[in-house]
């Protein structure tokens, strides 16, 4: 996930420090999981306007890759939260 900025809403260059997160998760005590997707970021702010949590949609496998009626659990998408405080 990368950070981009815009002064006019038309042109979106990369920010000075654009890397927000690699497409991987590391949970304490577990191995690293490489993600197929990490997208749709959303920031939750507290009542004073300070960022508290960054949420993003993620998936381990490629959703809709399997054309059958059954979707494998690793192909489902889920929400990841990153504490910012």
Legacy VTK file of the C-alpha trace (Angstrom):
# vtk DataFile Version 3.0
C-alpha trace
ASCII
DATASET POLYDATA
POINTS 85 float
0.000 0.000 0.000
1.397 3.395 -0.974
0.601 6.987 -0.087
-0.147 9.467 -2.860
-1.007 13.150 -2.558
-2.820 15.743 -4.623
-3.159 19.494 -4.439
-5.822 19.658 -7.149
-7.545 16.242 -7.150
-6.389 15.623 -10.724
-2.679 14.874 -10.403
-1.593 12.239 -7.842
2.185 11.880 -7.417
3.726 9.579 -4.815
4.250 11.156 -1.398
7.752 11.932 -0.154
7.715 8.668 1.864
5.127 6.628 -0.081
5.421 3.121 1.417
2.647 2.486 3.944
2.793 -1.309 4.093
4.098 -4.264 2.145
1.539 -6.856 1.013
2.248 -9.103 3.969
1.036 -9.688 7.507
3.093 -10.701 10.507
1.087 -11.613 13.577
3.023 -12.041 16.856
4.103 -15.634 17.283
3.126 -16.631 13.743
4.826 -16.791 10.375
4.617 -14.019 7.782
1.676 -14.290 5.371
2.051 -12.850 1.879
-1.127 -11.162 0.642
-2.455 -11.145 -2.902
-4.223 -7.841 -2.196
-4.025 -5.050 0.383
-6.262 -2.182 -0.702
-9.121 0.238 0.029
-7.530 1.998 3.000
-9.717 3.846 5.491
-8.553 5.818 8.538
-10.601 6.105 11.724
-10.081 9.417 13.538
-10.905 10.193 17.159
-13.149 13.132 18.103
-10.098 15.446 18.138
-9.139 14.559 14.565
-6.184 12.319 15.442
-5.778 9.136 13.350
-6.330 6.005 15.455
-6.627 3.011 13.119
-5.870 2.291 9.463
-8.197 -0.347 8.011
-7.630 -2.094 4.688
-9.235 -4.882 2.673
-6.960 -7.885 2.153
-6.911 -11.351 0.631
-4.386 -14.165 0.704
-5.499 -15.774 -2.547
-6.995 -14.363 -5.706
-10.756 -13.870 -5.198
-12.836 -15.344 -8.021
-9.846 -17.325 -9.307
-11.747 -20.534 -8.617
-14.715 -20.763 -10.966
-16.583 -23.331 -8.861
-19.546 -22.705 -6.552
-17.307 -23.198 -3.514
-14.823 -20.508 -2.527
-11.749 -21.605 -0.592
-11.220 -19.704 2.665
-7.849 -18.339 1.494
-9.610 -16.729 -1.475
-12.023 -14.740 0.709
-11.285 -11.110 1.486
-11.085 -9.748 5.032
-10.350 -6.524 6.922
-6.960 -5.782 8.457
-6.472 -3.077 11.099
-3.241 -1.263 11.894
-3.120 0.697 15.164
-1.756 4.204 14.608
-1.447 5.479 18.151
LINES 1 86
85 0 1 2 3 4 5 6 7 8 9 10 11 12 13 14 15 16 17 18 19 20 21 22 23 24 25 26 27 28 29 30 31 32 33 34 35 36 37 38 39 40 41 42 43 44 45 46 47 48 49 50 51 52 53 54 55 56 57 58 59 60 61 62 63 64 65 66 67 68 69 70 71 72 73 74 75 76 77 78 79 80 81 82 83 84
